[in-house]
Amino acid sequence: MNKTELKNFAIFARRNLLEKVTLRAKLFGIDEKNGLEMREEFGQLYVNGHPYELKMKSAFQSLAKQLKVKGYKQLIEEVAYTWFNRIIAIRYMEVNDYLPERVNVLSSSTGKTEPDILSQFETMDLDIDVAEIKDLINQGEIEKAYRKLFIAQCNALHKILPFLFEKINDYTELLLPDVYCKIKVQRCAKFLCKWLCSGALHGGAAVITCLDLPNLLQLAAWQKNHDCRGSMSSP
């Protein structure tokens, strides 16, 4: 595989995700010139003049704190980088059948439009409200349902791969773009996974470093150990 083509495509995909995180922040009225102003009135939360449920208060407080500490640009880049890594890693585990539940999160194993997790979540050991997810799907709120499932899967992976899947913070969750739409980052994940799975890790560290994905080397090491343990335990 052409490593230069891969590198260029990955950089493009990351920029695409950066734009989506930026747009997500704008939904809350946050950009380079406008921060986050929050107030409560009659049991209703208002963020930059827009109403939200009061239960989201801690998440917005977390976001406000991070904006103050890191600044707008650094925060947006950090969140985009974090979600980019997670999408790549999940796709890598997906194609290698390493996901604990063996359920596709980003794609369908049967050629459907919807990822398998949307139809198989009831069989999975995820920290979710199954009734709530079912209600969202029945109401046609597929994006909201998928967002909750995707975040739950990332948090579940934190238990086995803490170096890559850190526990999701409130502000990171708030700025997660619409992950159900077919963003170009998923295409990049397929390219990168094909390259990694081809055994091209030798000499590949430079490309991964250029992509700002050093943790994938640890993921590959985890895969190797996983395979070795599987071979040792098999009859």
Buried (B, 14 or more C-beta within 10 A) or exposed (E): EEBEEBBEBBBEBBEBBBBBBBEBBEEBBBEEEEBBEBEEEEEEBBBBEEEBEEEBBEBBBBBBEBBEEBEBEEBBBBBBBBBBBBBBBBBBBBBBEBBEBEBBBBBBEEEEEEBBBBBBBEEBEBEBEEEEBEEBBEEEBEEBBBBBBBBBBBBBBBEEBEEBBBEBBBBBBBBBBEBBEEBBBBBBBBBBBBBBBEEBBEEBEEBBEEBBBEBBBEBBEBBEEBEEEEEEEEE
